[in-house]
Amino acid sequence: MHGDRTLEGQAVVVIGGSAGIGLETARHARAAGADLILAARDPDRLARAATEVGARHAGAFDATDAVALEGFFQSLPRTVDHVLVTAGRPYYGGLADVDLEAARRSADEHLWLPVAVARHAIGRVRPGGTLLFMGGTGARRPAPGLLFAAMGTAALAAVTANLALEIAPIRVNLIAAGFVDTPLSAELLGDDLNGRREELRNTLPIRRVVEAADVAALAVHIMVNDALTGGTYDIDGGQQLLPAR
């Protein structure tokens, strides 16, 4: 590997960095020597996260707001090394009862936001630096209620591969996660969270639940390994190997 195995002195931007996988990746990147720049929608939660990890700068805005996103990138240092985008949440719902506004917002967050970030990255992220997006694996198998999540799952991998060619030598990669034990999972599952955890502990080949720290470690590895671009890297503890439910 040609690059250093640490992030010492490198600038890492985390969009969606106030909680969950984004915040945990910020912690890992800081431990590897990175200077951090965080962005998220909730200003209070973002301020707490920025203080915790010693971020150089924090910007509170809605990442799907094109004007706000452009302003954020213009406020960055002349050159940054890596950008991680974890903003957004999946939309689950059947065709008959779809909330079109929510479904469109999810599409904006998972498909158009990466495209917009890639455009802003040109001339701002150094050659050989990284754009890293977060996606999922759960909608790869067809099932009722997964139509809109499946659209994003399939399309984001293709978007990533094409962007890796479009904006080279900036590297572009995608992490596709299964269930990860985060505050977002707790919000989505509610009272079913503990049951889901126990089910996965009993059925996953790794016999434990995937946590945000597992994903963060993979994210940092992708940043420092400069041979990786255009790829989708699954992290689900073997969830896809299990029989369909």
HELIX and SHEET records of a PDB file:
HELIX    1   1 GLY A   20  ALA A   31  1                                  12    
HELIX    2   2 PRO A   43  VAL A   53  1                                  11    
HELIX    3   3 ALA A   66  SER A   75  1                                  10    
HELIX    4   4 LEU A  100  ALA A  107  1                                   8    
HELIX    5   5 ASP A  108  TRP A  112  3                                   5    
HELIX    6   6 LEU A  113  ALA A  121  1                                   9    
HELIX    7   7 LEU A  147  GLU A  166  1                                  20    
HELIX    8   8 PRO A  183  LEU A  189  1                                   7    
HELIX    9   9 GLY A  190  ASP A  192  5                                   3    
HELIX   10  10 LEU A  193  THR A  203  1                                  11    
HELIX   11  11 ALA A  212  VAL A  224  1                                  13    
HELIX   12  12 GLN A  239  LEU A  241  5                                   3    
SHEET    1   A 7 HIS A  57  ALA A  60  0                                        
SHEET    2   A 7 ASP A  35  ALA A  40  1                                        
SHEET    3   A 7 ALA A  11  ILE A  15  1                                        
SHEET    4   A 7 VAL A  80  VAL A  85  1                                        
SHEET    5   A 7 VAL A 125  GLY A 136  1                                        
SHEET    6   A 7 ARG A 171  ALA A 177  1                                        
SHEET    7   A 7 THR A 232  ILE A 235  1                                        
END                                                                             
